């Protein structure tokens, strides 16, 4: 709770005691609606009921008391039961002084809780694509946001490195590869393996007989061979396992190159080949506890119809496990490794049902960690051209998209014509910062739950709600700070006695900066990096307005000049912190 909120609550309690002879405990304060003047709003409906007053008359009476007695409220307005309060400029200047002297401003102290964020979770039969990028950026950003809220965070990835899909790529390579490698082909390993996944689909479709066209998974010779390859892998056939290791090795090298490009990493990687047999002991535990039941064909199920989740199989009649069985075992493994208080699964919304069932089963089994499980569900990403299909080779490859983003960043930056003093190396770094920042911001600024349309051209915008606009304002501030240093303008010591009245643009910007801790908390509690993205944009927009309306180096007094340089420096710090929480770099100059 901020200094202002604490002060307001104390004064509101004093007001109810003085006016109605009762000290109330529950005070609800919120940010003032942008359509009304003020920064803090008291919601009076609950208080009015408790004190036996109408909301409007209560708001009017408390507002009058605060103006007369509090020393921090200068004026108020009432909208029905909402009391909107305007805070004294001197109080805001005190808040500003506290902010700029706090090196950890915005970040919460360590809370002693451990949280795991699991993201990416790719298959090793194809390269990363646009959908993976939204997943990766969400996971990385949530890890940073939770860390800023005081959690000890572990970033993990579960790689789906086995199964029929991987065997399809392997089979196509056996038939068509002719010893090709990433080096001889001149392409990344994940792209090479993905090429053979597409080749398998072509082969499979060419073998479908007319009478099989309406079947969901027609049993073609190619599919049967792939299934046989999976059986050989599970038996540990050395030739099959060697090919699997070689092709997966190509994919991992390709993945790591892409991860490096976008600046993400993991503390630990789990592999499905190590975990797919986990969970069978849990099935027996569930049977012993009466949570699961065995059907007539000896398969094992759980009945969740009472929870409106239907019945779910956990073990087939032939004794083989299903994905749910594996995920139960992996959940236990992750807890054993990290003793987690929270575990966040970043997975697309097509798996909503799966995770509801998984979490409910773990709860029924009495797992202590079950209450801390959360599925960060997100909507699919589409391009203006439509949906993507990996088996048909129509997926928007992540590497190709990143290359396109850098090209657009270069074109739009060069159009502005302000990079004459950049070296070629500095320019390439700038294009990378702008291009990767643009795609990250565009994918993160939308609420995760919403499906979204990604337009590469729109994402590189130096004027609107986009990363380049925010980055440009950061670079502009740094230019101002460099000039202030050249002119010996001190911002370390500000004469608050000489500068007592804020310009409206200064006041607005200062309020925005002060809300950083609340925004970080809101983003963590709502599992929504979009909160931080929107906040970064509002701060940049607020600074742009301040810069247009308030002269810095031609300020009316030295005190005003020093304050405005200090306000600029604080804005740069806040922008950098917010963008860092999104995994986005900000350039010193643009």
C-alpha positions in Angstrom: 0.0 0.0 0.0 1.4 3.4 -1.0 2.1 6.3 1.3 -0.9 8.2 -0.1 -3.3 5.3 0.3 -2.3 4.8 3.9 -2.7 8.5 4.6 -6.1 8.6 2.9 -7.4 5.6 4.8 -6.4 7.0 8.1 -8.1 10.3 7.3 -11.2 8.7 6.1 -11.4 6.6 9.3 -10.9 9.9 11.2 -13.7 11.4 9.2 -16.3 8.7 9.9 -15.4 8.8 13.6 -15.8 12.6 13.7 -18.9 12.8 11.6 -20.7 9.6 12.6 -19.0 8.5 15.8 -17.9 5.2 14.2 -14.5 4.1 13.0 -14.9 1.9 9.9 -12.4 -0.7 9.0 -13.1 -1.6 5.4 -12.1 1.2 3.1 -12.2 0.6 -0.7 -10.0 2.9 -2.7 -9.4 2.6 -6.5 -7.9 4.7 -9.3 -10.1 7.5 -10.5 -11.9 7.0 -13.8 -10.2 9.0 -16.5 -13.5 10.9 -17.2 -13.3 12.6 -13.7 -10.7 14.8 -12.1 -8.7 13.2 -9.3 -6.3 10.3 -8.7 -7.9 8.3 -5.9 -11.6 7.3 -5.6 -13.4 6.2 -2.4 -16.2 3.7 -3.1 -18.8 4.6 -0.5 -21.7 2.1 -1.0 -20.5 -0.3 1.6 -19.7 2.5 4.1 -23.1 4.1 3.5 -24.9 0.9 4.4 -22.8 0.5 7.5 -23.2 4.1 8.6 -26.9 4.4 7.6 -26.3 7.2 5.1 -27.0 7.6 1.4 -23.8 7.1 -0.7 -24.0 10.6 -2.2 -24.4 12.5 1.1 -21.7 10.4 2.7 -19.3 11.0 -0.1 -20.0 14.8 0.0 -19.5 14.9 3.8 -16.3 12.9 3.8 -14.9 14.9 0.8 -15.6 18.2 2.7 -13.9 16.8 5.8 -10.8 15.7 3.9 -10.4 19.0 2.2 -10.6 20.9 5.5 -8.7 18.5 7.8 -6.5 16.0 6.0 -3.8 18.4 4.6 -3.4 16.1 1.5 -6.7 16.5 -0.4 -7.2 19.8 -2.2 -10.5 19.2 -3.8 -13.1 16.5 -4.6 -16.1 15.7 -6.8 -18.9 13.1 -6.3 -20.3 10.9 -9.0 -23.2 8.9 -7.3 -21.4 7.0 -4.6 -17.9 7.5 -5.9 -15.8 10.2 -4.1 -13.0 11.4 -6.4 -10.1 13.0 -4.7 -7.4 15.4 -5.9 -4.1 15.1 -4.0 -2.0 18.1 -3.0 1.0 18.7 -5.3 3.4 18.8 -2.4 2.3 15.2 -1.5 3.0 14.1 -5.0 6.4 15.7 -4.8 7.1 13.7 -1.6 6.0 10.5 -3.3 8.4 11.4 -6.2 11.3 11.9 -3.8 10.6 8.5 -2.2 10.4 6.8 -5.6 13.7 8.2 -6.9 15.6 7.2 -3.8 14.3 3.6 -3.8 16.6 1.5 -6.1 14.0 -1.3 -5.9 11.0 0.9 -6.7 8.2 -1.2 -8.1 9.5 -4.6 -7.0 8.1 -6.5 -4.0 10.4 -8.0 -1.3 11.0 -11.8 -1.3 7.9 -13.6 -0.1 9.6 -17.0 0.4 7.3 -18.8 -2.1 8.5 -20.9 -5.1 6.8 -20.8 -8.4 7.5 -22.7 -11.7 6.6 -21.3 -15.1 6.5 -24.0 -17.8 6.4 -22.7 -21.4 7.3 -23.4 -25.0 6.8 -27.2 -24.8 7.6 -27.9 -28.5 7.5 -31.1 -30.5 10.7 -32.3 -32.1 9.1 -32.9 -35.5 9.0 -29.3 -36.6 10.5 -25.8 -36.0 9.1 -23.2 -33.7 6.3 -21.1 -35.2 4.3 -18.0 -34.5 2.0 -19.8 -32.0 5.1 -20.9 -30.1 6.3 -17.3 -29.9 3.2 -16.1 -28.1 3.6 -19.0 -25.7 7.3 -18.3 -25.1 6.9 -14.6 -24.7 4.0 -15.1 -22.2 6.0 -17.6 -20.2 9.1 -15.5 -20.1 7.2 -12.3 -19.2 5.2 -14.1 -16.4 8.4 -15.4 -14.9 9.8 -11.9 -14.8 6.6 -10.4 -13.4 6.3 -13.1 -10.7 10.0 -12.5 -9.8 9.3 -8.8 -9.4 6.5 -9.8 -7.0 8.9 -11.5 -4.7 8.6 -15.2 -5.9 11.6 -17.5 -6.4 11.0 -18.5 -10.0 12.0 -21.5 -12.0 11.6 -21.5 -15.8 11.1 -24.9 -17.3 10.3 -26.5 -20.7 8.8 -29.9 -21.4 9.9 -31.2 -24.8 7.6 -33.6 -26.6 10.5 -35.7 -28.1 8.8 -39.0 -28.6 5.6 -40.5 -30.2 4.0 -41.0 -33.5 4.6 -37.5 -34.8 8.3 -37.8 -34.3 8.3 -41.2 -36.0 6.6 -39.8 -39.0 9.5 -37.4 -39.6 12.0 -40.3 -39.0 10.2 -42.5 -41.5 10.2 -39.9 -44.2 13.9 -39.2 -43.6 14.6 -42.9 -43.8 12.9 -43.1 -47.2 13.9 -39.8 -48.7 16.8 -38.3 -46.7 19.7 -39.9 -48.6 22.0 -38.9 -45.7 21.1 -35.2 -45.8 22.2 -33.2 -42.7 21.7 -29.6 -41.7 25.3 -28.8 -42.8 24.9 -30.4 -46.3 21.4 -28.9 -46.7 22.5 -25.5 -45.5 19.5 -25.1 -43.2 18.8 -25.2 -39.5 18.2 -28.7 -38.0 14.7 -28.0 -36.8 13.8 -26.8 -40.3 15.3 -30.0 -41.9 13.3 -32.3 -39.6 10.1 -30.2 -40.2 10.7 -30.6 -43.9 10.4 -34.4 -43.6 7.3 -34.1 -41.4 5.7 -32.3 -44.4 7.1 -35.0 -46.7 5.5 -37.7 -44.6 2.1 -36.0 -44.9 2.4 -35.9 -48.7 3.4 -39.6 -48.8 0.5 -40.5 -46.4 -2.1 -38.6 -48.5 -0.9 -40.2 -51.7 -1.6 -43.6 -50.3 -5.2 -42.9 -49.1 -7.6 -45.1 -51.0 -10.9 -43.7 -52.3 -12.9 -45.7 -49.8 -10.8 -44.2 -47.0 -11.3 -40.5 -47.8 -13.9 -40.0 -45.0 -11.9 -41.8 -42.3 -10.3 -39.6 -39.7 -6.9 -41.4 -39.6 -6.8 -43.8 -42.6 -4.4 -46.7 -42.1 -2.0 -46.2 -45.0 1.2 -48.2 -45.4 3.2 -45.1 -44.4 1.2 -44.6 -41.2 1.6 -48.3 -40.4 5.3 -48.1 -40.9 5.5 -45.1 -38.6 3.6 -46.9 -35.9 6.0 -49.9 -36.3 8.9 -47.5 -35.9 7.4 -46.2 -32.6 7.1 -49.8 -31.4 10.8 -50.4 -32.3 11.7 -47.2 -30.4 9.8 -48.3 -27.3 11.6 -51.7 -27.4 15.0 -49.9 -27.6 16.0 -51.0 -31.1 19.5 -49.5 -31.4 19.2 -48.3 -35.0 15.9 -46.6 -34.4 17.1 -45.0 -31.2 20.3 -43.8 -32.9 18.2 -42.1 -35.7 15.9 -40.6 -33.1 18.8 -39.1 -31.1 20.5 -37.8 -34.3 17.3 -36.0 -35.6 16.3 -34.7 -32.2 19.9 -33.4 -31.8 19.4 -31.4 -35.0 16.1 -30.0 -33.7 17.6 -29.0 -30.3 20.4 -27.0 -31.9 17.8 -25.2 -34.1 15.6 -24.5 -31.1 18.5 -23.1 -29.1 19.4 -20.7 -31.9 15.8 -19.4 -32.0 15.7 -19.1 -28.2 18.9 -17.1 -28.3 17.5 -14.8 -31.0 14.5 -13.8 -28.8 16.5 -13.7 -25.5 14.8 -16.5 -23.6 16.2 -19.5 -21.7 15.1 -22.2 -19.2 16.5 -23.3 -15.8 15.5 -27.0 -16.5 14.2 -29.0 -19.5 12.1 -32.1 -19.0 11.8 -34.6 -21.9 8.8 -36.7 -22.6 11.0 -39.7 -23.4 12.1 -39.6 -19.7 8.6 -39.0 -18.3 6.1 -40.9 -20.5 6.1 -43.9 -18.2 5.6 -41.9 -15.1 2.2 -42.0 -13.5 1.5 -45.7 -13.5 2.1 -45.9 -9.7 -0.3 -42.9 -9.3 -2.9 -44.9 -11.1 -2.6 -47.7 -8.6 -2.7 -45.2 -5.7 -5.9 -43.8 -7.2 -7.4 -47.3 -7.3 -6.4 -47.9 -3.7 -7.9 -44.7 -2.6 -11.1 -45.3 -4.5 -10.6 -42.1 -6.6 -10.3 -44.2 -9.8 -12.2 -47.4 -10.9 -11.4 -50.3 -13.2 -13.8 -51.0 -16.1 -14.8 -54.4 -17.3 -12.1 -54.4 -19.9 -9.5 -53.7 -17.1 -8.9 -50.1 -18.3 -8.7 -47.5 -15.5 -11.0 -44.4 -15.3 -12.0 -41.5 -13.1 -15.6 -40.3 -13.0 -15.8 -36.5 -12.9 -19.4 -36.2 -14.1 -20.4 -34.6 -10.8 -17.8 -31.8 -11.6 -19.2 -31.6 -15.2 -16.0 -33.0 -16.6 -17.2 -36.3 -17.8 -15.3 -39.6 -17.4 -11.6 -39.8 -18.2 -9.4 -42.8 -19.1 -6.1 -43.1 -17.2 -4.8 -46.5 -18.3 -5.8 -48.4 -21.4 -7.0 -52.1 -21.2 -3.6 -53.2 -22.5 -1.8 -51.4 -19.6 -0.4 -48.5 -21.6 -0.6 -45.0 -20.3 -2.3 -41.9 -21.8 -1.2 -38.3 -21.8 -3.1 -37.7 -18.6 -1.2 -40.5 -16.8 2.1 -39.0 -17.9 1.1 -35.5 -16.8 0.1 -36.8 -13.3 3.6 -38.3 -12.9 5.4 -35.2 -14.3 3.5 -33.0 -11.8 4.7 -35.1 -8.9 8.3 -35.1 -10.4 8.3 -31.3 -10.7 7.1 -30.9 -7.1 9.8 -33.3 -5.9 12.4 -31.4 -7.7 11.4 -27.9 -6.6 8.9 -28.1 -3.7 6.6 -25.6 -5.5 4.0 -23.3 -4.0 2.7 -22.5 -7.5 3.1 -24.1 -10.9 2.0 -22.2 -14.0 1.4 -24.1 -17.2 1.5 -21.9 -20.3 -0.5 -23.8 -22.9 -3.0 -22.9 -25.6 -6.7 -22.8 -24.9 -7.4 -26.0 -26.9 -6.1 -27.8 -23.8 -8.5 -26.1 -21.3 -10.4 -29.3 -20.6 -7.3 -31.3 -20.2 -5.9 -29.1 -17.4 -9.3 -28.8 -15.6 -9.2 -32.6 -15.4 -5.6 -32.8 -14.5 -5.9 -30.3 -11.6 -9.1 -31.9 -10.3 -7.5 -35.4 -10.3 -4.5 -34.1 -8.4 -6.8 -32.4 -5.9 -8.8 -35.6 -5.4 -5.6 -37.5 -4.8 -4.8 -35.1 -2.0 -1.7 -33.5 -3.5 -0.6 -30.6 -1.3 0.5 -28.6 -4.3 -2.8 -28.9 -6.2 -4.2 -25.5 -5.0 -1.2 -23.8 -6.6 -1.7 -25.2 -10.1 -2.7 -22.7 -12.8 -3.3 -23.0 -16.5 -2.3 -19.8 -18.3 -4.6 -20.4 -21.2 -4.1 -18.3 -24.3 -5.8 -17.8 -27.6 -4.4 -18.8 -31.0 -2.5 -16.4 -33.2 -3.5 -15.9 -36.8 -2.1 -13.8 -39.6 -4.2 -11.7 -42.1 -3.9 -14.7 -44.4 -5.6 -17.1 -42.0 -4.9 -20.2 -39.9 -1.7 -22.2 -39.9 -1.3 -26.0 -40.4 2.2 -27.5 -39.7 1.6 -30.8 -41.4 0.8 -29.0 -44.7 3.8 -26.8 -44.4 1.7 -23.6 -44.1 2.9 -22.7 -40.6 4.5 -19.3 -40.2 8.0 -20.3 -39.1 9.4 -18.3 -36.1 12.8 -17.7 -37.7 11.3 -16.5 -41.0 9.0 -14.2 -39.1 11.8 -12.8 -37.0 13.9 -12.2 -40.1 10.9 -10.3 -41.6 10.5 -8.2 -38.5 14.1 -7.1 -38.7 13.7 -6.2 -42.3 10.6 -4.1 -41.5 12.4 -2.5 -38.6 15.3 -1.6 -40.9 13.0 -0.1 -43.5 10.9 2.0 -41.1 13.9 3.2 -39.1 15.8 4.2 -42.3 12.7 6.1 -43.4 13.0 8.3 -40.4 16.6 9.2 -41.4 18.0 9.8 -37.9 20.7 7.1 -37.8 23.6 8.9 -39.7 25.8 8.7 -36.6 25.3 4.9 -36.1 28.1 2.5 -37.0 26.9 -0.6 -39.1 27.2 -2.8 -36.0 25.1 -0.3 -34.0 22.5 -0.2 -36.7 22.2 -4.0 -36.9 21.8 -4.1 -33.1 19.2 -1.4 -33.3 17.2 -3.2 -36.0 17.2 -6.3 -33.8 16.1 -4.5 -30.7 13.2 -2.8 -32.6 12.2 -5.8 -34.6 12.1 -8.3 -31.7 10.6 -5.7 -29.4 7.8 -5.0 -31.8 6.7 -8.7 -32.1 7.0 -9.3 -28.4 5.0 -6.2 -27.5 2.3 -6.9 -30.1 1.8 -10.5 -28.9 1.8 -9.5 -25.2 -0.3 -6.4 -25.3 -3.5 -8.4 -26.0 -5.1 -10.2 -23.0 -3.8 -13.8 -23.1 -7.2 -15.3 -23.2 -8.1 -13.6 -26.5 -7.5 -14.9 -29.9 -5.5 -12.4 -31.9 -4.5 -11.4 -35.4 -0.8 -10.5 -35.8 0.1 -8.0 -38.4 3.9 -7.5 -38.8 3.6 -4.1 -40.5 1.4 -2.7 -37.8 3.7 -3.9 -35.0 6.5 -1.6 -36.1 4.8 1.7 -35.3 6.8 4.7 -34.0 3.6 6.7 -33.3 1.0 4.4 -31.8 0.5 1.5 -29.3 3.6 -0.4 -30.2 7.1 -1.1 -28.8 9.0 1.3 -31.2 6.9 4.3 -29.8 7.9 3.3 -26.2 11.5 2.7 -27.2 11.7 6.0 -29.0 10.5 7.9 -25.9 13.1 6.0 -23.8 15.8 7.0 -26.3 14.6 10.6 -26.4 14.8 10.8 -22.6 18.4 9.5 -22.7 19.2 12.2 -25.2 17.8 14.8 -22.8 19.8 13.4 -19.9 23.0 13.5 -22.0 22.3 17.2 -22.8 21.5 17.9 -19.1 24.9 16.5 -18.2 26.6 18.7 -20.8 24.8 21.8 -19.4 25.6 20.8 -15.8 21.9 20.7 -14.9 21.8 19.0 -11.5 18.8 16.8 -10.9 20.2 15.2 -7.7 19.1 18.0 -5.4 15.7 19.6 -6.0 14.5 22.6 -4.2 11.0 21.5 -3.3 10.4 24.8 -1.5 10.9 26.7 -4.7 8.9 24.3 -6.9 5.5 23.8 -5.3 3.0 23.7 -8.1 3.0 21.0 -10.8 1.9 21.4 -14.4 -1.0 19.2 -15.1 1.2 17.1 -17.5 3.8 16.7 -14.8 1.1 15.7 -12.3 -0.3 13.1 -14.7 3.1 11.6 -15.5 4.1 11.5 -11.8 0.8 9.6 -11.0 1.5 7.1 -13.7 5.1 6.5 -12.4 3.8 6.0 -8.9 1.4 3.3 -10.0 4.2 0.9 -11.1 4.1 -1.3 -8.0 0.3 -1.6 -8.3 0.5 -2.5 -12.0 3.2 -5.2 -11.3 1.0 -6.7 -8.6 -2.1 -6.6 -10.9 -0.2 -8.3 -13.7 1.0 -11.1 -11.4 -2.4 -11.7 -9.8 -4.2 -11.7 -13.1 -1.4 -13.7 -15.0 -1.6 -10.9 -17.6 1.6 -9.3 -19.1 -0.9 -7.2 -21.1 -1.3 -5.1 -18.0 2.4 -4.2 -18.1 2.4 -3.6 -21.8 -0.5 -1.2 -21.6 1.1 0.5 -18.6 4.4 1.0 -20.5 2.5 2.6 -23.4 0.6 4.9 -21.1 3.8 6.1 -19.4 5.4 6.7 -22.8 2.3 8.6 -23.9 2.3 10.6 -20.7 6.0 11.5 -21.2 5.3 12.6 -24.8 2.5 14.9 -23.5 4.8 16.3 -20.8 7.6 16.9 -23.3 5.2 18.8 -25.6 3.7 21.0 -22.9 6.6 21.5 -20.4 9.9 23.1 -21.5 12.8 21.4 -19.8 15.9 23.5 -20.6 14.0 26.7 -20.9 12.0 26.2 -17.8 10.8 29.3 -15.9 13.1 28.5 -12.9 16.2 26.5 -12.0 14.1 24.4 -9.6 11.6 23.6 -12.4 14.5 22.7 -14.7 16.1 20.3 -12.2 12.7 18.7 -11.4 11.9 18.1 -15.0 15.3 16.5 -15.7 14.8 14.3 -12.6 11.2 13.4 -13.7 12.6 12.5 -17.1 15.2 10.2 -15.5 12.6 8.5 -13.4 10.4 8.0 -16.4 13.3 6.3 -18.2 13.8 4.0 -15.3 10.2 3.0 -15.1 9.9 2.4 -18.9 13.1 0.3 -18.8 11.7 -1.8 -15.8 8.3 -2.3 -17.5 9.8 -3.3 -20.8 12.2 -5.6 -19.1 9.2 -7.4 -17.5 8.0 -8.0 -21.1 11.5 -9.2 -22.2 12.0 -6.2 -24.4 15.2 -4.2 -24.7 15.2 -0.4 -24.9 18.0 1.4 -26.9 20.0 4.3 -25.6 19.6 6.1 -28.9 17.4 5.8 -32.0 
